[in-house]
Structure formats: structure tokens, C-alpha cells
Amino acid sequence: MMINLLRHRFGRGACRLGWFSSLAILAVVALVASLWPARGVQLANAADAQAALPPAPRGAKFFFEVIESHDAKYPGDTPAHTGKDGGLTVRPRVSLGDSVYRASETSSQVVGTITQVTWDRVSGSLTVEFGPKAGAAIAVGDEVWIDLNPTPAGTAP
């Protein structure tokens, strides 16, 4: 019925134009459909590559520099420090409440506990926010570290 309407209104050329347009649309749809599964396989392989990262060994230290310190961002908030660094080639097992240590050649001094952590798997970086331990002086630019796979509390190392 539509073809007859087009023929009556625009003549025989409109019918050919309609067929060519329909064939062009079908060709584009077929091309997209043929490429779509390949794209899905690539995305699945990328996700698998991230999942295949080896876990961090026990005691692996992740050093980072303190880049931000604040007293209270929001009402009722507590002081905190934030640091970030990259280069991760392992899967971290970092939890809220894990210790943050001051980088020192002689000893490992706990200077705070993790209050927020973000793992950016694409860039291989961690952003760590930690609350300071009472009496610990921490400045922007200080180097601190965390254990990427600490021994769970209550178990022997």
C-alpha cells in the first residue's frame, strides 16, 4: 500500500529510491551485527585480563606520597590525609582499617588507618585516604606505605 502511495505521489522513481534506501539500511544493520560479537569478545578478554592479575604477595609494600591533608571536609568529619601512586601489577587486598606506616629506614611506625581506598585497575593505581593516629604528625609530601596483602588479624604470619 505504501509503495502504491509513493508511486502515485512521486512516480516510479520514488519506488526505486525506497528500495535502495531499505537495502542500504539492511546492509548497515548486517555490518553492525557482524562486528558486534567480535567487540563483545574483546571486552570480555579485557575483563578477564584484569581478573587474571596475580594477588599481591603477603607483606608487599605500596609506597605513596601524601598529596592532600584536611581537617574536615564535611560537618562532623575528622582529619584525614590522601595519597596516590601507580605502578600496580598485582591485585591488592586492602581493607578499611588496615594500617598506614611511615616510610623509614630503621622502623615501621603506624601513623594511621585506612578510611577509604580506590583501586583504578586501568592505570594500576591506588588512592588511599587515611585517618591519622593520635599524635602522628603527617605533612603533605611525606612518604608512607601500606601492606597490599596484610595477614588477617588473629592469624600467625
Order of alpha helices (4+ residues) and beta strands (2+ residues): alpha-alpha-beta-beta-beta-beta-beta-beta
